[in-house]
């Protein structure tokens, strides 16, 4: 967890990555344990709770931000901000108690823009796939 907290500025309750499983120069695999106690489950389809798709995407984006932190060295070089989302596909639901396997991969770097693709799955079944772009913004002091 320490490595995650050093890599990105997100903190609970808006941190959606629990562990780094694998980290290479261009790819990361992480895990999010989807607790039944997550606050969003109380109001998102009560009686049949599912994790909102936008939060599954956010989990992928945070994984990508951790990858970028390792690529660029430190957050001090800029804050990675999401600039584009494309081709998001929602295939299977994520339920309370699921173990969410997340992946993000760097596809291309152009200037200060990074183009990535990612996915989320539960027990080998794909839940979400998405392509996204991130740019480095100046940190406000």
Residue pairs with C-beta under 8 A, 6 or more apart in sequence:
1 18
1 19
3 20
3 66
4 15
4 17
4 18
4 19
4 20
4 66
5 11
6 69
7 65
7 66
7 69
7 70
7 75
8 62
8 65
8 66
8 69
8 75
8 80
9 75
9 79
10 16
10 62
10 65
13 39
14 58
15 62
16 32
16 55
16 58
16 59
16 62
17 30
17 31
17 32
17 59
17 62
17 63
17 66
17 102
18 30
18 31
18 32
18 33
19 30
19 31
20 28
20 29
20 30
20 66
21 29
21 30
21 31
21 101
22 28
22 29
23 29
23 66
23 67
23 70
25 71
26 67
26 105
26 106
27 67
27 103
27 104
27 105
27 106
28 63
28 64
28 66
28 67
28 70
28 103
28 104
28 105
29 63
29 101
29 102
29 103
30 59
30 63
30 66
30 102
30 103
31 99
31 100
31 101
31 102
32 59
32 99
32 100
32 102
33 99
33 100
34 51
34 94
34 95
34 96
34 97
34 98
34 99
34 100
35 96
35 97
36 49
36 96
36 97
38 51
38 96
40 51
40 52
40 55
41 49
41 51
41 96
42 49
44 50
44 51
44 52
49 95
49 96
50 93
50 94
50 95
51 93
51 94
51 95
51 98
51 100
53 88
53 90
53 128
56 90
56 94
56 100
56 120
56 127
56 128
57 85
57 88
57 128
57 130
57 132
59 100
59 102
59 120
60 102
60 103
60 104
60 118
60 119
60 120
60 128
60 130
60 132
61 82
61 104
61 118
61 132
61 134
63 102
63 103
63 104
63 118
64 80
64 104
64 114
64 116
64 118
64 132
64 134
65 80
65 134
67 104
67 105
67 106
67 116
68 80
68 106
68 114
68 134
69 75
69 80
71 106
71 114
72 78
72 136
75 139
76 139
77 136
78 112
78 136
78 137
78 138
78 139
79 136
79 137
79 138
79 139
80 114
80 134
80 135
80 136
80 137
81 134
81 135
81 136
81 137
82 132
82 133
82 134
83 113
83 133
83 134
83 135
84 132
84 133
85 130
85 131
85 132
86 130
86 131
86 132
87 129
87 130
87 131
88 128
88 129
88 130
88 131
89 128
89 129
89 130
90 127
90 128
91 125
91 126
91 127
91 128
91 129
92 122
92 125
92 126
92 127
93 127
94 100
94 120
94 122
94 127
98 122
98 123
99 122
99 123
100 120
100 121
100 122
100 127
101 120
101 121
101 122
102 118
102 119
102 120
103 118
103 119
103 120
104 116
104 117
104 118
105 116
105 117
105 118
106 114
106 115
106 116
107 115
107 116
107 117
107 131
108 114
108 115
109 115
112 135
112 136
113 133
113 134
113 135
114 133
114 134
114 135
115 131
115 132
115 133
116 131
116 132
116 133
116 134
117 129
117 130
117 131
117 132
118 129
118 130
118 131
118 132
119 126
119 127
119 128
119 129
119 130
120 126
120 127
120 128
121 127
